[in-house]
């Protein structure tokens, strides 16, 4: 007679082998487009922000090159983030599962996953990050336009543009650092999923059980 433990171990091993699609090629292209353009804007923006950081402009091709491509990279970043809304819009709305997850967020931070309620494709923290970057991208673009055409705007608009640009940049930088840490160090498998588009069934069931059940039809 085969014990239930043997059956459970066999099922777990099988789930670690079977893989399912987490991100399509289109989703990965726009994610990495947003990431690359944001990093370029980050490096060049810090170079322009402080003379002590101007050496970063060398990494971006030099001062003149960085000055030319910084605003265009910002435009491309905004387009990529907006396109992700088109791709993921239905997955980014707040649900009852998100509200339950948010109340148990401290367990997620403490890496006590067994105490965290199951979620759909994205958890509430991931949704907050997306909306933070989308609002930040819009504010950076609008304030950036004022800095791009600085000679064509009143002085008070110029000062307002600078203040908004700095605040929006610092806010998105904080979110970006947390996002990179979470996807590379805390939730192993997230980074590779955005590279090859796939995750194991065990990963999906562990981190996004409601989504796993929907796409596989299994509990």
QUITA-V643736 format. One record per backbone hydrogen bond with DSSP energy under -1.0 kcal/mol. CO is the residue of the C=O (numbers start at 1). NH is the residue of the N-H. If there is no record, write none. Layout:
CO;NH, CO;NH
This chain:
3;7, 4;8, 5;9, 6;10, 7;11, 8;12, 9;13, 10;14, 11;15, 12;16, 14;18, 15;201, 15;202, 18;201, 20;199, 24;28, 25;29, 26;30, 27;31, 28;32, 29;33, 30;34, 31;35, 32;36, 33;37, 34;38, 35;39, 36;40, 37;41, 38;42, 39;43, 40;44, 41;45, 42;46, 43;47, 44;48, 45;49, 46;50, 50;53, 53;56, 54;57, 55;58, 57;62, 58;61, 62;66, 63;67, 64;68, 65;69, 66;70, 69;73, 70;74, 71;75, 72;76, 73;77, 74;78, 75;79, 76;80, 77;81, 78;82, 79;83, 80;84, 81;85, 82;86, 83;87, 84;88, 85;89, 88;91, 89;92, 95;99, 96;100, 97;101, 98;102, 99;103, 102;105, 104;107, 104;108, 105;109, 106;110, 107;112, 108;111, 112;115, 113;116, 119;210, 119;211, 123;127, 124;128, 125;129, 126;130, 127;131, 128;132, 129;133, 130;134, 131;135, 132;136, 133;137, 134;138, 135;139, 136;140, 137;141, 138;142, 139;143, 140;144, 141;145, 142;146, 143;147, 144;148, 145;149, 149;152, 154;158, 155;159, 156;160, 157;161, 158;162, 159;163, 160;164, 161;165, 162;166, 163;167, 164;168, 165;169, 166;170, 167;171, 168;172, 169;173, 170;174, 171;175, 172;176, 173;177, 174;178, 175;179, 176;180, 177;181, 178;182, 179;183, 180;184, 181;185, 181;186, 182;187, 183;191, 187;190, 189;193, 190;194, 192;196, 193;197, 197;22, 197;23, 199;20, 200;204, 201;205, 202;206, 203;207, 204;208, 208;212, 209;213, 210;214, 211;215, 212;216, 213;217
